[in-house]
Every structure is written in structure tokens, then in C-alpha cells.
Amino acid sequence: MSDSAINEALLSRQPVVDLQHELFGYELSLQSPAEASRPATYDRSRAATLVCAVYAELGIRSALGRSKAFLRVDPDFVHDDAVEALPSDAVVLELVLNAAPDERTLERCRALRDRHYALALADYVGLDECSRPLLTMLDIVKIDITRCDDAMLRELAGPLAKLPLKLLAKGVDTQEQMERCQKIGFQLFQGHFFARPEIVSGRRLSASQAALIQLINLAGRDSDTAKIEEAMKHEPALAVNLLRIVNSVGYGLSRPIASLRHAITLLGRRQLQRWLQLLLMAPSGKTPDASRSPLLQLAALRGRMMEMLIAYDRPADQKLADQAFITGIMSMMPAALGLPMNEIFEQIALEAEIMQALISRAGRLGKTLALIDCFDADDGAGCDALLAQLSDPSLTRSTLNTCLMESLRWVNGNSDEN
């Protein structure tokens, strides 16, 4: 696979979550300019080879941490020796079949299972000549719910319920769809439903959310450390969590930190504000863990990618980089709080540049956020248009892919940076 093909491709990822709404993995695919319209002659084997080349090139295994990489492959690619270069404990091979598998393919699938590769069947439409010979080898069966009504979903899922495999619902974009699939018996869900909750004007925030917002505002306004300490003392669980984080990260400490004021000083306003904003998006009652929470990971990824993209042409502008990170996180706040952005602005103090970026995608911050929007939506044409508008030769599709992987490593704690 040529370097140019890798550099021109745009990495697409769709999250897969489990019954606890925790991140299980991502389905990865690549879109190159020539394949954006997916012609009838689309070569899936070439596409799978390209994904695997990028998997190795970008170090996706370390970037994803505990999350699995779902890779769509056809029978031709299954027979390729390149499959065995993929780590069996980190990938799910998603079989795409247009015809019944022959005995050679079945034998190859058995051999891959013996090597501990997880196999999934994509686009399941019922027990037929394609699916029946593979059932005893499959770990996951995927059904596209956008093509089914409730009756059809039950008919497809029912015969599989007693088999030792998991059902994955593809195309889950609302909480209602997720709950409907869960009742039918699905255990895994692919889509962005977690980032599209119902937005209700005037929604009341919980006491813990209100306390976090107060602390975010104190940190953002660079308030006196004593004021932040006093506010945090009213939130004992939060105070203990802060002490744990500062002690675990380590700052060349000769003894553990026992004072809130010392912990706040060591962490610094910028990191404190970031941590509190991410904590605001964590599931109720849980310590923020971006590697498990899809919404938290998306927020952290957007913040980190914004920061990295800004740094490509403004490496010395730390203020703009900080604003970029906050802009990326804040872009997910409506999903976290279920409030429209204008009401969030009434409660969280933000600089004018950040608000303009969030409302109208104005300025450099706004255009970079619009680029992230297109990237997350798998809009290759939109990404190309915005990359051209930004007029920075260092910003390319390859840059976006690299920033995504580096951001994933950072979120999952596999980066050299703290």
C-alpha cells in the first residue's frame, strides 16, 4: 500500500458501547477522495488492506487502549497473510459476505479462531447460506437496525438469543433506539446515541452539577486559591478525588499531598479547569474515566484535537491552545447537561472568542471546531473544504488522522505527556 494512499485517506470511527453505556470499541474505516462516493466497483479487499496499513502506521493498538478495533474484511482479505500481523486480542474481524463462504474460507475462519481472533458477521439478514455455516465460529453478529422495524428485529434476533455470541445493533442514534434494542436482546450498540440526548430548555441541574459549575467558574476566573479550596471543602468526594489524582500523577513529591490548597496549587488553574469540565460530563456518581465513557472520551478527544491542530501553525500561542481545548470540551456540554448552549453560557463563564466559536463557528477557533465537526461526522468533503480555508499546508487529512491517534493515546494514558 503506497504512502500516498495512506496520507490521502481519512480515518473514520464509529463507537461501539455495551449495556452499561461503556466504550467497547470502534469500527474503523478509511475514506479516500477517490472512494468518497463508494462506486459499484469499490474494492473492499483493498480498503481492508489500507485500514490494516494505517493500523500499523498510526499505532492504533496503543491509542485505543482497552477498546477493540472492529475491521470490516471480505473473504479475499481473510486469506491474506496480513491478517495475522494484527493483534488477536485487540481486533474484531468483521466479515462482509456477498455469497456463501466456501470450504476454504470456513477452514481459514476456524484457523483464525484457533489463534484467538474474534469474528463478527456484518449485515446479518437472517439464517441463510451465508450465515448458517459460520454461526458456531462467531463471537458477534451485527444487525443494521435502520433497515428493520420492531417485528423484523425480533425475528432476526430471536433465533440467535440462545447461542454463545453477542448481538450488535448498528445505526443506534437515539436513546430510545438503544432501549428498544436492549429489550430485544442486543448487548452491543454502534452509533452516536450517547451524544444526542434530549435538549430541554430550563432543565434543572443536580446539586453536584451546580457545585462543579461553581468551581469551573472560580478556576476560569483565576480566583484566589482560598476561595476554590473553600468551595471544594463542601464537596468531600470531589476533594478526595482531587487529592488522589495529584498524588497519583506525581510532581516529584517527597511525601503525599494532604492539603487541598497545596493540591490546587500544584495542579494549576488550567489543569483544574479541564479536569472539572470533564468531570461534569462523567456519568452520575462515577469518577471520570474517558477510556470507558463514550461521551467523556469524545469530549476529551475534541478538546485535545483542537489543541493539537491550533498548535500546528501557532506553536507559541499557549493562550489560544488553552482556548482551543476548552472549546472542544464545551462543544459537548449540551449533550452532557441536556441544555441548549445559550443557557450553558448563562452558567459557565467563557471568553468571547470561545462563545463565538461555539455559537457560529467564527474565527480560527470556530473554523477548527467546524473541522472537528466534519471529521466526527465522517464528512470527507467538508474536511477538505475547511482544510483549504485554514490555508495551512501542514494541515492535511494525514494531520487529522495523526491528531486523532495522538489524542486517543493521551485520553487513554498512553502518551508521554501527562
C-alpha atoms as one frame of an Amber mdcrd trajectory, in Angstrom:
protein
   0.000   0.000   0.000   1.542   3.328  -1.086   2.333   6.118   1.347   0.215
   8.495  -0.743  -2.862   6.279  -0.341  -2.390   6.269   3.437  -1.843  10.025
   3.585  -4.915  10.797   1.468  -7.275   8.547   3.457  -9.481   9.908   6.229
  -9.861   7.680   9.274 -13.468   7.121  10.288 -14.523   5.691  13.648 -17.916
   4.689  14.982 -18.143   3.892  18.699 -19.456   0.540  19.955 -20.783   0.571
  23.529 -22.059  -2.135  25.864 -25.135  -2.464  28.084 -23.546  -0.225  30.726
 -23.006   2.515  28.113 -19.285   1.919  28.404 -16.974   2.013  25.415 -16.320
  -1.443  23.960 -14.529  -0.430  20.770 -14.628   1.429  17.475 -15.439   0.303
  13.969 -12.608   1.752  11.888 -12.737   2.503   8.180 -10.980   4.783   5.732
 -12.298   7.171   3.141 -10.012   8.369   0.390 -11.014  11.128  -2.061 -11.385
   8.618  -4.892 -13.670   6.399  -2.831 -15.833   9.079  -1.231 -18.809   8.215
  -3.422 -18.282   4.446  -2.932 -18.622   3.336  -6.612 -20.072  -0.004  -7.658
 -16.553  -1.297  -8.309 -15.497  -0.480  -4.724 -12.666  -2.851  -3.769 -13.352
  -3.921  -0.173 -10.218  -6.054  -0.003  -8.082  -3.040  -0.936  -9.957  -0.982
   1.664  -9.289  -3.603   4.351  -5.611  -3.719   3.395  -5.453   0.065   3.679
  -7.074   0.010   7.145  -4.520  -2.537   8.325  -1.667  -0.478   6.897  -2.932
   2.584   8.762  -3.479   0.461  11.897   0.246  -0.278  11.916   1.361   3.152
  10.659  -0.520   5.130  13.333  -0.074   2.694  16.205  -3.801   2.289  16.698
  -3.453  -0.542  19.221  -1.715   1.627  21.805  -4.056   4.513  21.004  -7.237
   2.523  21.661  -6.072   1.107  24.979  -8.637  -1.455  26.171 -11.062  -0.728
  23.330 -11.356  -3.138  20.413 -10.861  -2.164  16.772 -13.609  -3.536  14.505
 -12.212  -4.015  10.980 -14.514  -4.893   8.066 -12.922  -7.592   5.871 -14.025
  -9.691   2.914 -13.106 -13.352   2.186 -10.188 -12.331  -0.036  -8.592 -10.361
   2.769  -9.278 -13.126   5.302  -6.940 -15.357   3.283  -4.214 -12.695   3.190
  -1.239 -13.264   5.491  -1.563  -9.593   6.551  -4.427 -10.615   8.851  -2.053
 -12.374  11.188   0.007  -9.207  11.600  -2.972  -7.792  13.515  -3.018  -8.397
  17.297  -5.672 -11.028  18.020  -6.533  -9.544  21.417  -7.141  -6.050  20.057
  -9.210  -6.503  16.892 -12.554  -7.919  15.806 -12.606  -9.179  12.215 -15.976
  -8.183  10.794 -16.815 -10.479   7.877 -18.610  -8.937   4.902 -20.045 -11.654
   2.660 -21.782 -11.307  -0.691 -22.093 -15.066  -1.182 -21.958 -18.285   0.819
 -18.455 -18.945   2.201 -16.675 -21.825   0.533 -14.921 -24.587   2.468 -11.552
 -22.880   2.118 -12.911 -19.721   3.751 -14.578 -21.713   6.522 -11.338 -23.514
   7.219  -9.481 -20.199   7.348 -12.038 -18.828   9.821 -11.578 -21.902  12.041
  -7.808 -21.364  11.946  -8.213 -17.709  12.924 -10.489 -18.692  15.809  -7.847
 -21.177  16.941  -5.420 -18.240  17.006  -7.895 -16.399  19.250  -9.159 -13.877
  16.698 -12.697 -12.642  17.384 -15.020 -12.942  14.365 -18.144 -10.914  13.695
 -20.664 -11.178  10.875 -21.657  -7.851   9.349 -25.063  -7.014   7.884 -26.873
 -10.123   9.173 -30.251 -10.585   7.466 -31.257 -13.997   8.829 -30.241 -17.649
   8.759 -29.234 -18.351   5.173 -26.438 -19.938   3.170 -24.089 -17.078   4.098
 -24.595 -17.066   7.863 -25.525 -20.649   8.813 -22.087 -22.279   8.171 -20.363
 -19.593  10.283 -22.606 -19.451  13.339 -20.537 -21.748  15.551 -17.410 -19.633
  14.893 -18.856 -16.170  15.511 -18.387 -14.013  18.594 -20.623 -11.184  17.374
 -23.498 -10.821  14.907 -24.256  -7.306  13.675 -27.715  -6.197  12.530 -28.381
  -2.827  10.884 -31.461  -1.563  12.709 -32.060   1.201  10.155 -33.285  -1.487
   7.761 -35.653  -3.172  10.213 -38.888  -2.495  12.053 -39.512  -3.952  15.539
 -41.072  -7.154  14.214 -38.186  -7.805  11.839 -35.614  -7.086  14.555 -37.263
  -9.610  16.870 -37.422 -12.159  14.078 -33.709 -11.749  13.319 -32.511 -11.666
  16.931 -34.770 -14.385  18.348 -33.091 -17.498  16.864 -29.659 -16.201  17.967
 -30.568 -15.458  21.596 -29.514 -18.850  22.946 -26.221 -19.010  21.071 -22.919
 -18.124  22.807 -22.466 -14.876  20.880 -23.300 -11.189  21.245 -25.803  -9.241
  19.172 -24.633  -5.828  17.973 -27.163  -3.217  16.828 -25.760  -0.905  14.147
 -27.223   2.549  13.479 -28.297   3.377  17.036 -28.574   7.155  17.089 -31.094
   7.803  19.878 -31.547   6.663  23.467 -34.981   5.337  22.516 -33.459   3.084
  19.830 -30.856   1.817  22.301 -33.513   0.907  24.880 -35.660  -0.787  22.226
 -32.724  -2.913  21.062 -31.769  -3.755  24.641 -35.261  -5.153  25.299 -34.982
  -7.329  22.198 -31.727  -8.842  23.448 -28.857  -6.829  21.938 -25.755  -6.468
  24.101 -23.668  -4.083  21.955 -24.680  -0.852  20.222 -22.948   1.058  17.420
 -23.765   4.714  16.868 -23.738   8.158  18.436 -26.865   7.992  20.589 -24.913
   8.928  23.738 -24.027  12.320  22.225 -27.582  13.197  21.115 -29.768  13.374
  24.214 -32.961  15.352  24.501 -32.179  19.060  24.950 -34.669  20.727  27.322
 -34.641  24.459  27.938 -34.783  25.309  31.638 -33.742  21.843  32.800 -32.728
  21.851  36.481 -29.152  20.819  37.175 -28.387  18.430  40.018 -26.715  19.756
  43.153 -23.424  18.095  42.190 -23.532  19.630  38.687 -24.215  23.073  40.145
 -21.276  22.685  42.536 -18.967  21.694  39.677 -20.077  24.694  37.615 -19.310
  26.979  40.563 -15.794  25.511  40.778 -15.292  25.739  36.989 -16.152  29.431
  37.144 -13.806  30.029  40.069 -10.931  28.298  38.224 -11.742  30.051  34.934
 -11.735  33.470  36.600  -8.403  32.699  38.304  -9.964  33.209  41.707  -7.911
  33.109  44.872  -6.829  29.613  45.873  -8.518  30.039  49.249 -11.914  30.587
  47.546 -11.500  27.464  45.416 -10.401  25.486  48.472 -13.406  26.663  50.487
 -15.839  25.726  47.699 -14.233  22.313  47.305 -14.469  21.593  51.042 -18.255
  21.471  50.612 -17.793  18.592  48.142 -15.862  15.930  50.130 -15.940  13.276
  47.393 -14.565  15.779  44.906 -11.853  16.882  47.333 -10.731  13.295  47.940
 -10.715  12.661  44.186  -8.516  15.721  43.622  -6.030  14.596  46.257  -5.937
  11.119  44.742  -5.277  12.462  41.245  -2.489  14.846  42.272  -0.834  12.162
  44.393  -1.075   9.558  41.633   0.200  11.815  38.853   3.218  12.832  40.918
   5.110  16.098  40.823   8.440  14.913  42.181   6.825  14.747  45.609   8.804
  13.536  48.584   5.581  12.905  50.529   1.867  12.575  49.630  -0.242  15.734
  49.358  -2.664  16.097  52.258  -3.753  19.727  51.818  -6.407  20.808  49.327
  -4.705  24.176  48.876  -1.390  22.502  48.037  -3.118  20.134  45.562  -4.902
  23.035  43.822  -1.649  24.977  43.560   0.276  22.016  42.158  -2.402  21.091
  39.627  -2.705  24.690  38.394  -5.748  26.595  37.164  -5.594  25.332  33.578
  -5.497  21.628  34.518  -8.035  22.135  37.313 -10.497  23.738  34.909 -10.025
  20.955  32.357 -10.492  18.246  34.975 -13.653  19.843  36.364 -15.181  20.263
  32.900 -14.571  16.605  32.091 -15.929  15.595  35.489 -19.142  17.453  34.638
 -19.647  15.000  31.759 -18.969  11.828  33.743 -21.940   9.525  34.458 -23.645
  10.405  37.740 -21.754   9.195  40.792 -18.758   7.916  38.801 -15.146   9.034
  38.677 -14.391  10.291  35.153 -12.756   7.581  33.057 -12.576   8.647  29.422
 -11.464   5.183  28.354 -14.872   3.790  29.396 -17.335   6.674  28.922 -18.010
   7.366  25.210 -19.263  10.910  25.863 -16.301  11.729  28.084 -13.878  10.284
  25.534 -15.477  12.266  22.698 -15.279  15.485  24.727 -11.639  14.887  25.707
 -10.745  13.898  22.141 -12.313  17.035  20.691 -10.519  19.208  23.219  -7.143
  17.583  22.666  -7.503  17.535  18.866  -8.457  21.227  18.861  -5.387  21.991
  20.964  -3.087  19.999  18.680  -4.474  21.440  15.431  -4.094  25.011  16.716
  -0.501  24.253  17.717   0.449  23.249  14.158   0.659  26.867  12.977   0.597
  28.729  16.331   3.048  26.645  18.412   3.960  29.541  20.693   0.399  30.717
  21.389  -0.378  28.899  24.646  -3.447  31.039  25.349  -5.045  30.075  22.031
  -4.174  26.412  22.649  -5.873  26.569  26.059  -8.924  28.227  24.494  -8.984
  25.514  21.824  -9.056  22.732  24.401 -11.892  24.364  26.337 -13.809  24.986
  23.090 -13.591  21.306  22.175 -14.820  20.160  25.585 -17.578  22.783  25.748
 -18.901  21.704  22.339 -20.122  18.502  24.041 -21.618  20.238  27.089 -25.203
  20.362  25.683 -25.073  16.571  25.349 -23.737  16.211  28.895 -26.203  18.561
  30.571 -29.199  18.301  28.233 -29.297  22.105  27.978 -29.091  24.420  24.945
 -25.768  26.218  24.565 -27.177  29.680  25.305 -28.339  28.521  28.756 -24.956
  26.939  29.442 -23.326  30.307  28.701 -25.503  31.839  31.418 -23.987  29.449
  33.966 -20.373  28.908  32.855 -18.114  31.932  32.334 -16.300  31.765  28.998
 -14.187  34.148  26.947 -15.868  35.879  23.994 -13.714  34.044  21.415 -14.816
  30.667  22.768 -18.500  31.632  22.802 -18.320  32.909  19.219 -16.646  29.684
  18.115 -19.328  27.574  19.810 -22.284  29.616  18.540 -21.307  30.499  14.977
 -18.032  28.650  14.317 -16.420  32.083  13.939 -12.703  32.884  13.980  -9.796
  30.470  13.967 -11.251  28.555  16.915 -14.615  28.284  15.160 -13.184  27.022
  11.874 -11.090  24.443  13.712 -14.174  23.312  15.630 -16.118  23.071  12.349
 -13.291  20.880  11.018 -13.640  18.603  14.052 -17.420  18.511  13.471 -16.905
  17.303   9.892 -14.252  14.801  10.962 -16.542  13.284  13.606 -19.388  13.142
  11.072 -17.196  11.272   8.517 -17.700  14.202   6.117 -14.588  13.958   3.966
 -15.666  16.688   1.547 -16.399  19.044   4.438 -12.983  18.339   5.959 -11.250
  19.050   2.657 -13.127  22.359   2.250 -12.229  23.530   5.757  -8.610  22.434
   5.436  -8.434  24.617   2.322  -9.992  27.565   4.202  -7.475  27.272   7.020
  -4.726  27.714   4.386  -2.050  25.954   6.388  -0.027  23.455   4.305   0.771
  21.446   7.437  -2.929  20.676   7.967  -3.977  17.702   5.825  -6.091  14.556
   6.086  -2.975  12.817   7.364  -2.660  15.507  10.071  -6.219  14.814  11.203
  -5.568  11.072  11.443  -2.339  11.634  13.375  -4.004  14.087  15.773  -6.806
  11.595  16.387  -4.388   8.810  17.294  -2.222  11.041  19.480  -5.349  12.343
  21.209  -6.600   8.810  21.822  -3.250   7.900  23.365  -3.456  10.962  25.594
  -7.026  10.144  26.668  -6.111   6.531  27.399  -2.981   7.470  29.338  -0.586
   6.010  26.773   1.057   9.307  25.889   4.387  10.536  27.115   2.583  13.712
  28.219   0.688  13.995  31.469
